[in-house]
Amino acid sequence: MTLLQLTSLRKNYGSVAALDGVALSVPAGSRTAIVGPSGCGKTTLLRLVAGFDEPDGGTISFDGQVLADGTFQMPAHKRGIGIVAQDGCLFPHLTVSQNIGFGMEAGRAVKEARAAELMDMVGLDRAMLSRKPDQLSGGQQQRVALARALARKPRLMLLDEPFSALDTGLRAATRKAVTEVLTAAGITTLLVTHDQGEALAFADQVAVMRAGRFAQVGSPRDVYSRPVDATTATFLGEAIVLPATIGEGRADSPLGLLDVDDVAYRGRAAIMLRPEQISVTREGRGGVGEGAVGTIAEITFCGPTCDVRITLPDASSFRLDIPSREAFSAGDEIRIGVSGAAHVFR
Amino acid sequence: MSQESSHGVSAPRKDPIARKDLLALDLCGEHGDDGGGGLHFVHDATRVGSAMTSATDTMVSASPRHRLPTASSWTLMIAVLVAVLALMPLGFVLWATVVTGWETAIQLIFRGRVGDLLINTVLLILLTLPVCAALAVALAWATERTDIPGARFWSWMAVAPLTVPAFVHSYAWIGLWPGLNGLGAGVAVSVVAYFPFMYLPVSAAFRLLDPALEDQAASLGLAPFAVFRRVVLPQLRLALCGGALLIGLHLLAEYGLFAMIRFDTFTTAIIDQFQSTYNGVAAYMLALVLVLCCFVLLGLEAALRGRSRYARLGSGVARRAKVARLGAWKYPLLILPLVTAAFSLGIPALTLGRWLIAGGAGIWRMEEIGLALWQTLAICLVGGLTTTAAAVPIAWLSVRRPTRASRFLEGCYYLASSMPGVVVALALVTITVRAILPLYQTVATIVLAYVVMFLPRALVSLRASIAQVPVELEQAAASLGRSPGNALWSTTVRLAAPGAAAGVALSSLGIMNELTATQMLAPNGTRTLAMAFWALTSEIDYAGAAPYALLMVVFSMPLTWLLHHQSKKIAGR
């Protein structure tokens, strides 16, 4: 069942189209991530769904009810959609307890009891309830912000880069905690982030956004291994893009004959490999191996991995991280093995 | 949409001491550097400033504490000396009380006259402050947060009444309604004369509020009015407290405004005593009660302000606030700024214009006006330069060698400057007459009074500009072989010159419109613009006084422009 449905949503700031016809359906109980570079319009999209801004065109419907179209706009306070902002956005003049109770309509005792429960839920010590937001760390502020939004029991939760202000270690832990809390509460979630790893790890559905449009929407595995174009591919992770001639499920490429994931296509096209599909071995050790032969043009030791640039016989080159346990040096000849199918950009 | 990541926004420092110097308060937000996106420097005693900005004093604490023994101990000694001089009036009032003896003191304090004055004062403050607050919040909301036609123009119009000295406001009202007197008149004229002191910090606070908090409140189910009450108003509290304190101290200190409409306050009563009978003890006891009133205000404000942090918590640059679309209400709402401007600017313009036309060329007695103007400019310049020079040691210390002692000293200056001019003048008159008669009614004494009253104005500008000069420049100069004093002179002092100039300008303009202390302390034969204006209105020569009022308004214009400009700058827009 679809909880949130966006149809050809448009929003302009002056002459700049921040959103240029966005469509998305978010199934109830799912986690959807919208990922894109800075300025692609993803925060605008979230603000439209939350009701902070009005769309210039298109509709937003939530649970069968229209929240906004070209003429009608339901105000934010009547939508019942929770939001956790990038910096938590706690009210600086209120205590943690008052922040959590802010949106509740109940007596003081009920609010306080509920605030304490929510503190347990987001994994914070109840002793913090009487503190002011500036006495909390960044991660704690985010958890309080989540508790505050959860207090209203929203059916949809919007997360606007809620982890990006945290340092790396804390980020993963907070993300995991938030995911668990939201899953346990059965709340549909829409996450906006510029961190592709975060999007892929968090969501069941990933929408890749670029210049006000969705370049691709799909499951994390799907968008990662079968991106629609080279830009999307490199945005989601390292990618090796090569020219190839394709026919009968095989591609003739500078890396030799490779399996491809598109058996129907024939002709010239670009193909993509993810670095984890590639393995390199020293040439001449295991006799005549399979795969193409390349030369290490540059190599930089980075600890667990080495950053290498490999040139191929046709003078094209690509770069790759390889495990540093094997000591290659510049000028070494290597044999390049490929596992799995290459993805074809049609 | 892009998430700029400029960090380093944190809490303003809490300051224990208040002062009445809005002008200085508002000049606190000189940018350290714009690249950081935040303001790097806010004077710690500038409560209005701290209400307005989410900036911090990092620069101060960032300076390393290397010892420059000779230079800083000399500076400290001078700073202590200035502080002792500044606290002299306050000390004098306390000393006078002790000398008077408890019995006489109690007799003089607990009498009907003092009770009446106290009732007048309390009522005046209790009635004026809420009206000012409501007007300031309404106007600030209209000009900052709605699409009211001509928002920028109305914003200027809300600050413009500051160009008109308070006593010229009441002169203007008397010109229209000659019978005006009493509490009602006092409240009405005080509101139009002083509400900009609240409008400035409140409108700046509106600009600095993070609209994300309002969005967040809406997403938590609050209707727009509830958002205003529960999220916006609490965050304006610091600005309102600061503005209220400032207006309260002005109400306590003002003489001309209330004397003109025959409304008795402690200040007018002290001057009456002083002028008629030179009844020392009674005047001292009135001054004591007045000083206690100031302390009550300072304490109340400190208690109300609390210790809470109101700065924006997150990192990055705040989104700009959304403007409320008024629709059909657009024109009805215009009534608010229109009526306000009619009373606060229209009435002075009307009266002044009428007298200037009625007086014709006859009232422009150029010789007298020229002399008054020359004397005013001379005393302003001397006073401004001295005040700024006196502020240099503490400004340098508080930026480069911030210690508990330097903060305490600063507190002393602010406390001293929040004493009403009449108390300062009374103390200096008595001290010079009794102890050092040659200094009585000399330029030296009156300049000292100005230093006491206006030092914070100079201090804030100086501090801001010294803080902008990296201490590394001084160190570089030292490493290139300059002596500490020479290094200081060739780097920090040179680069802080614009701030010093601003300090001179601000304190000079304060001196220009000062009437109370000037009248009591001015050397014989001196007649500043304010004194001449006052003398002429006392003779009911309203037409003759008009040119002087006009000159004061004209000279106050740059100051008001500066204030408004700086309050915008603090908000980074």
Interface residues (C-beta under 8 A of the other chain):
Chain A: A18 S38 G39 C40 G41 K42 T43 T44 R47 A50 G51 F52 P75 A76 H77 K78 R79 G80 I81 G82 I83 A85 Q86 D87 G88 C89 L90 F91 P92 H93 L94 F102 G103 E105 K132 P133 D134 Q141 R148 A149 R152 E161 S164 A165 H194
Chain B: M1 S2 Q3 A11 D210 A212 L213 D215 Q216 A217 A218 S219 L220 G221 L222 A223 P224 A226 V227 R230 V231 P234 Q235 R237 S308 R309 Y310 A311 R312 L313 G314 S315 G316 K322
